[in-house]
Each structure stands twice: as structure tokens, then as C-alpha cells.
């Protein structure tokens, strides 16, 4: 997918929505909708929303399609238009997606989706709900101070996508949400925000939403990998895991051990690019964290393990305060051998002139957002 032209802007509360410069301004700064406080993670609650359009609860539930045999999925798929298929796949690839993030995805690829219209987006999402392919929930966002919808696949949505696309489209089965704490949804929203931000970076060369090592050397699944062209024909690849402020660190300790063994084994084979079909370049294990305090907690507890691999943090709050260029941190030792968190800016990653000669369109429509 490619984008073209100046992206339209709008907002819900404090969160910018829209096309290019939707999440990041010209200085690479932006506030992500997934950036919450620690107490917000602890108090996270969601409520199911079964209503379809203006129907009451009973009428809404009666509208939802049931599936009996595999060929039902084929018939349902043929009822979908191209935008609905893209919305369904987007929700499937990222597991849990906020309504504003769907708007941003649409506008980020408006040359493919067409002009964004809230009425049409609501209609498409309602149609996917009526076909029983997605589940809708509501969440009171404490920063925006309003309820917003978010979406996951349903069991039938998972089976339809698997039926149509096969195992190449890697999806989280929605039953896994019964094993997670409710606040786990925030982790997925973090990844969507980061994905939508890197789509605005001129140096983005490639991204993917699934990596679990090799058949011989397994890793915990990474939900996002991307490659940046940090200088002309020079690439850096990132394998990303997201971290909540309330996470226990034993998971990351095990992950670092597994990744160290993975990195060492491939390096012995002379392989420094661990991601299939990505540009040649060094590969960096990356933890996407909300705050510097979260990163410092990890450095204090896991500094030795972190320093054994090629590693960086991306800190969400720094994208808001200093810009995407300055959100990258690495571990260094001071003269006393104490491991410190050090900023490692990617200078000019927002404004590398040779990437594009495209002139932005200064016109933009003002669109009022409403939720499905």
C-alpha cells in the first residue's frame, strides 16, 4: 500500500486522527491514544456492545449471522466489499483495534480506501458485526474522557479469514482473550499506534505483524517488525514487543534468554539480518514502552540481560514530548560499570529529502467523527 497527498486531520478529544500527520506533526511529535497512566492499566474495564445501528438489543442479536458449514464463510466473504475486507483483516492482524485507529488506517491509505466518511465507516463496521465476524466493545478512555468503541475478531471472523487466506495470515484466536487480563487490550493498541506512526515515516522500508523465530529456534511471537532506511541504502530492522507499566518482568527475562540464544546461533552462521524478506541490515530487539520510568525499571532489573543483545527501547511518552526521532533509547555503561538508559536519536528520520518529491496538497476537508 502507498499513500499520496497531504492527509486530512481531525480529532477526538486530545488525540489526532487522520492521514499523514495524523499521529505525528512535522516535528515528529504526537500523542498516542494508547498512552495511558499506570492506574489506568490497573483499572481497565470493558463492556460488550451488541447493538447494531439503532436496533435494540434483541433485534441486534437477531441480526447476527450464524455459520454451520465452511462454505458459509465463502458466501459471507462474497458479501463484503473491499473496504470491509480491509477493515476485517486489519482488526485480525492487530487483534484489538480502537475505532479511532480504524479511522487513521483508512485515511492513511485513502488512495486505496477512498475518501473517509464516518457514515460509511459506521455502516461497514455494523455490517461486519451483523455478519458475526467482529466483536464490539466499549471503553471509557480516561484521557479523552469519553467512551470509545474497540473491536476484535469473533470466532467466526477468525475462521473466515483462515478459510480464505490460510495460515499465511497470522491471527490471534479470539479465545485467547479469555486467558488475558482485560488490560491486555492496551498492549495491542500500543502496537497499532506504533504501526500507524511508522507508516508516516519517510524512511519506512517494510513492516510485518508476525515473527516467532525459525523452525529450529523459536521465539515468543512479536506483533510488529519494521525496517527503517536510516541513511541512503542503509537499513535497520526492528523486532518489537510491547510492554505495559504493570507487567511482571519474568516474561521479559525469559524472552531475553531465548533471543540471546537465537541471535548467537544465527550470528555464528554469519547472519545479521534475522527477518526473512527484510532489507539487509542489523536487527535490533526493541521493547516499546509507555514511559521512561518503565524503561528504567527494566534496565535496573534486567540490565545485564539487555546488554547481551542488540537492543533498544522506543518510549511512547517521548514521541509526545520530543518526537519520534528522539524516542529511541539504548543501554550503556558509565565509568563505574553502571548500566544507564541513553537517548539514541535517529536524526532527520522525519525529513530525509531523497525519499520523496511529492508535494503535499494543502486542501483538506473538515469531517466530523462519530462512532459506530
N, C-alpha and C positions, 0 to 999 in steps of 0.2 A: 504494500500500500504506500501511496505517496500523498503528500498534501500540496496545496497550492494556494497562494494568496494570503493576505492578512486575515487572521482568524477573528471571528466575532467575539465580543466579550459580553458577559453578563455576570450576575452574582446572586447567590442565595446567602443572606447574612454576610459573613466576612469572607466567604470562600468564592474565589473567582471561578467562573465556568467558561467554557467556550473553546475556540480553536487555538491557533498559535498565539502565544502569550496568554493562554487561558490560565495556566498554573504558574508560569514564570514570566515576569516582566522583562524588559530589555536588559536589565542588570542581572537576570537570572534569579531573582528573588520571588518567593511565593509562599503562601500558607496553605498547607495541605489539609484536606478535610479529615484525614486520618490522624492528625496531630492532636492528641488528647493528653490530659493530665493523668498521673498515676491513679488518683482517686476515681477518675472516670473509667479506667480499665477495671478497677475493683468493683464498681457499682453498675457495670454494664448490664442492661436488661433489654430484651427484645420482646415484641409481641407479634404473633402471626396475624396476617391481614388477608382474609379470604375474599374480601369484597372485590367484585369485578365491575368497574364503571360505577354507575349509580344504582346497581341492583342491591337488594337487601341480602343478608347473609344466606338465607335458604335458597334464594334464586341464584345467587352467585355460586354456591356449591353445586346446584343442579346443572349449571352450565359447564362444569369442568368435565372434560372428556375422559373416558375410561378406555384402556387398551387391553385386548385379550390375546392377540397373536402378533408375531413380529411384523407381518405385512401391514398391520395398523399403523406402525411407525412410518412406513413408506408413504401411506396415504396422508398422514399428518404432515410429513415433511413437504409434500407437494402442495399443501395449503399455505405454506409460508412464502412470503416474498423475500427478496434478497436482504433487506434491512433486518427483518425478523430473524433470518438465519444468522446474520452477523451478530445481532444482539444475543441470541441464544448461545452462539459459540463463544462470545466474549465473556458472558456470565460463566459458562462452563470452564473456560481456560483459567479464570481467576477465582473460581469457587464461590466468592461472596462479593457482590458489587453494589455500591451505593447508587441511588438514582442520579445524583449529580455527576458521578463518574461515567455513567452511560451517556449523559449529555456531552461531556467532554470528548468521549470516544467518537461520538457521532460527528461533532464539529471538527475534530482532529482529522477526519477523513471525509470532509464534506464533498470533495470531488468524486467520491465513491458513493457515499450515502445520499448525497443531495442536500439541499438546504435544510437546516434543522428547524423543525416546527414542533412545539411542545404538544400540540393536539395530536399530531401523527405519532410521536413517540409514545404518548399515553395509550393510544389505540393499539400500537404494536405490542406493548408490554401487556395490556389487557388480553390481547389475542393469545399471547404465549401462556398467560395464566389460564385462560379458558381451555386451551388445548392441554392443560395439565403438565406443561413442560418446565415451568419455573414456579418457585415458591416465593411469595412476597411477605416481607416483614416490615415492621416499623420500629424506629429507634429514635428516642429523644436525644438530639445532639446537644451536648451541654455548652458548646462554644457558639454554635449558631442559635441555640435556644429555640429550636422548633423540631417537630417530628419530621423525619425523612424516611422514605422507603429504601429498603435494600432487597436484593434478590439472590437466590441460589437456584441451582438446578433442582428439579424434582427427580424422583427415581425414574419416572418415565422420560424426562428430559435427558437424563444420563444415558438411558438405554437407547433413545432415538439417535443421539449423536454417535454413540458407539456403533449402532446398526449402520448408520450412513457412512461414517468416516473410518470406522475400525480403530485399532489400537494406536494409530499414529497420532490421534488427537488425545493427549494425556489429560485425564479428568480426575478430579477428586469425587469419589462416590458420595452423594449427599448423606448417606447413613453415617459417615464419619463424624458428622456434626453432633451426633448423639454421644460420641466419645469425648468431644472437646468441651471445654468451658465456653459459655456464651461469648465471653470477651475475645475468644479466638478469632471472631469475625474481624476484629480490628487489624489483626495480622494480615489478613487478605486485603483489606482496604489500604494498608500501608504499601503493599506491593503494587496495587493498581495505581496509586498516586505516583510512585516512583516510575512505573512504566509510562504513565502519561506525561511525566516530566521529561524523561529521556527522549520521548518522541518529539519534543520541542528543541532538542539539542542538535545543532547543525552537524556535529561530528558523529551522530549515531550511525553505526555501520550495520548492525544486526542485533536482533534480540530473539529470545525464545523463552518459553514458560515452563520448561521441564528439563531437569538434568538430575540423574541419580548415579553418576559414575559410569563404570563399564560393567560388562557381564562378569568380569573377573574381580573387579574392585568396586564394590557397591558403596554408595554414599546416601545419607538421608536426602530426600528429594528437595532440590532447590526450585522455588517457584518463579525465579526470574534470573536470566543471564543476558548480558548485553555487552556489546563491543563499541568502544569509542575510538575514533581516529583522532589521537591527541596531537599529532603533527602529520604533515603530508605523508601518506603511505606508512604511517607508524600507528599500530593499533594496541589497545589494552583491553583485555577481556575480563569481565567480572562475573563471578558466581555468587548470587545474592541469597542470603537468608535474612528474614525479618525478625526483630526482637521486640517484645513488649517490656515495659518497665517493671511488670510484675512477674516476669519469667524467672524460674529457677535456673541456675547456671549449670546443673549437671548435664542437661541435654547438650549444651554447647561444649562442655568438656569432652564428651564422647564424640561429638561431631569433629572437633579439632584433632582428636586422635585418629579418627578414620581418615580425615582429609590429609593429615601429615603422611600417613602410610600410602594413600592414593598419590599424593604429589611426589613422594620419594620413588615409588615404583615407576611412574611414568617418566620422571626425570632421568632415571637410570637408563631408560630406553632412548634418551635424547629428545623427549617430547616435552616442550614447554607450553604448548597450546593444548589444553585438556578438553576443549569443547569442539565436537565434530562439526564441520562445515562453517566454523567461525574463521575470521581472518587470522593469519599468523600473528602472534604477539604474546606477551607474557599474560598469564592468567592469575587473577587475584581473588582470593576468597574474601567476601565482603559481607559484613553484618550491617543491615540497615536498622538504625536505632532512632528512637524519638528525640533523645536529649543527650547532651554532653555528659550529664551525670550518669546516665545509663551506660555510656561507653566507658567512663572512668571506673564504674563498679566492675565491669567486665575486665578491664586492664588490671585492676587490683587483685581480682580473684584468679584470672587466667592468663596473666601477662606472659609467663614462660611459654605456655602452650601457643599463645597467639604469635609469639616471636619466632616460632619454629616453621611457620608457613608464610607465604606471600599473602599479606593480609592488609585490609583497610576497613575502616568504618565509613558509612555515609550517614550523616547526622541530620535528621529532618528539621530540627529547630534552626540549624544553621542555613538551610535553604531559605527559610523565612528571614533570618537576621542578616546574613552576609551574601547569600546567593549560591546557586548550585556549584559554581566553580570552587567555593570555599567550604563545601560540606564534607570534603574528603579528609580523613584523619588516619594516621598510621602510628605504630608503636616504635619508639626509640628509647635507648638507654642514655641516661645522663652520666656525668663523670663518676658518680657513685654506684653505677650499675642499676639504678632505679628505673623501672620502665615507665615512660611518660607517654601521654597522648599528644601528638604533634599534628598540626594542620599541614596538609599536603595539597595546596591549591592546584587545580587544573587550569592554568592561566589561559584566558581567551577561548575557552571551550565553547562559549556562547557566541563568539563573533569571529570565527575563522573565515576570512573573506573568500577563499578559493572554493568553498563548498558550494556556493550558490550565487548566481547573479540575479535571482528572482527579485523583482521589485514588489513590495507589499502593496496591496490595494487599500487605500485609505478610507474607503467607504465601508460602512458596517451597519447592519440592521440592529435596532434595539428590540429585543424579543423578551417578552415576559415569560418567566419559567413557572410552570405549575407541575404538580406531581401526579403520577398515575394513581 
